[in-house]
Amino acid sequence: MYYGIFGNLPPAESLKANATAIDNSTNPNYTPLMFLEAFPEFTGKASDNLISKWISLANDTFRIGTYGSNWELAMGLFVAHNLILKLKMGNAETSIDELLANANETGVEQSKSVDTLSVTLDTASTLDEYKGWGGLKETVYGRQLIDIIKACSCGGVFYVC
């Protein structure tokens, strides 16, 4: 028996086993084909090898026991978000100057003018909702993923590096 500030505590293994934020479920197989069926806009844009690498990271991050029927969508949105960021960088033919320019931080365009027409959108209040979510807020796919993470009540478990 362990004694702590709040009295006798059970062994750590028992605490871990009963913690609701820990999910040791085993994910089913998620393949590049499944991803491309759900997100056909990426067909021909990225190799199966690249997609598989992002699927592997998503598989380590998202557990079906936590996300339930939203698991496939969370997996796909994670992969799509990261592919967009990768594809933005360019390909083997992209010059080093273009790579460096593409690597710069970007923001949401808030103003545009064409001849006498000018449009400005106030996106700050919309993006404020996603403060603290790192790069996920940079794409539509990432923002959708944030909403799913929040809906599944596991925002405190998802770590943004």
N, C-alpha and C positions, 0 to 999 in steps of 0.2 A: 504494500500500500504506500502511496506517495502522499506527502503532505505539502500543500501549497498555500498561497495567500487565502484562498477561498475554502480551505479545509482539505479533506482527503480527496485526492484525484485518482481516477483510474489510470492504468498504464497507457502510455502514448499510443500503442497499437489500437487500443479500444477507442480512444478519442478519434484517431484517424479513420477507423472503420465506420464511425457514426457521424462523421462530419458531412454535412450535406453538399459542400462545395467540391468534394473529392469524388471523381467519377472514374472508376476503373473499368468501365464497360469496353467491350471490344467492338470496334467499328466494322461494318461490312465493307466489302471491296468497293472503292470508288475509282473509276477508270477515266482516262482521257476521253473515251467515247461518250461516257455519261456526261462529262463536262461539256463536250461539243454539242450534244443533243440539247442540253439545257441553255447553252450560250452559243448558238450557231454563228454569231458575229465574229467569233474567233477562228472559224474554220479557215485553214490555209494561212493564218497569220502567225501561228506559233507551232513549233515542233511538238510531237507527242512527248519527247524527252523533257523539254522545258515544262510542259504542262504537268508531267509526272512528278517533277521536282517540287512544284508548288503544291500538288496534291499530297505529297509526302509530308510537307510541313503542315498543311491543313489537317491532315490525319492525326498528327501529333498534338494539334491545338484544339480541335473540335471533337467532342465525344458524343456519340449518338445517345447515350444515357442522359445527357444534359439537354441536348437539342431536339430529341425525339423526331417528330415528323418534319422539323425544320433543318435537320442535319444535312441533307443533300444540298439544300439551298445555301446554307452557311458555307459548306465546302466550296461550292461553285462560286459564290460571291468572293470568297477569299482568293481563290485562284484567279478569277477575272480581274479583281483589283490589282493584284501583283503583276499580272500579265500586261495590263495597261501601263503600269509604271515601267516595266521592262521594255515594252514595245516603243514607248516614248523615247527611249534612249537611242534607238536606231538598230542597224544590223551591221554585218561585216563590211558593207560598202560605206558606212557612215564615217566621215572624216573625224579626226581627233578634235578639230574645232567645233564641229557639230555636236559631238559627244559631250564636250565640256559645256557648250551652251545648253544642251538638253538636260544636263545634270544640275543646273541652277534651280534653286527653289522657285516655285511658281505660286501664283495665287489665282483666285477667281476673278475673271475680267469683270470690272464693275462699270465700265463706260465704253461707249463706241459711238463714233461719228462718221456719217457718210453724207457728203455734201452739206445740206442744211438740216438733215435729220440727226438728232442726237438722242441716245437712250442710255440711261444709267439705272442699274438695278442695285437695290440695297440688299446685299447678301449677308452682311455682317450678322444681323439678327438670326438668320437661318443657320449660319455656320457656328454661332455661339453655342448651339445645342450640342455640337460635336467637339467642344474644347476638351483637351486632355486625352484625345483618342489618336494622337500621333498622325502618321501618314494615312490612316484609314479615311480621314476626312477629305483626302485629296481627289477621290474619284466617287462617282455616283455608286459604283459597286461597293466601295468601302463604306459609304454612308448607309447604304441599305444593310450591310452586314452589321454595322453598329446598332441599328434598330433591332435586328434579330437578336443580337447579344443581349440588349437591354430587355427585350420581350421575354427572353428565356431566363432572366434574372441572374445572369452570371457575369455582369459587368465587372465585379471585383475579382474575377478569376482570370480574365483575359488580359495578358500583359502585352503592352506595346513597347517594342524595343527601339 
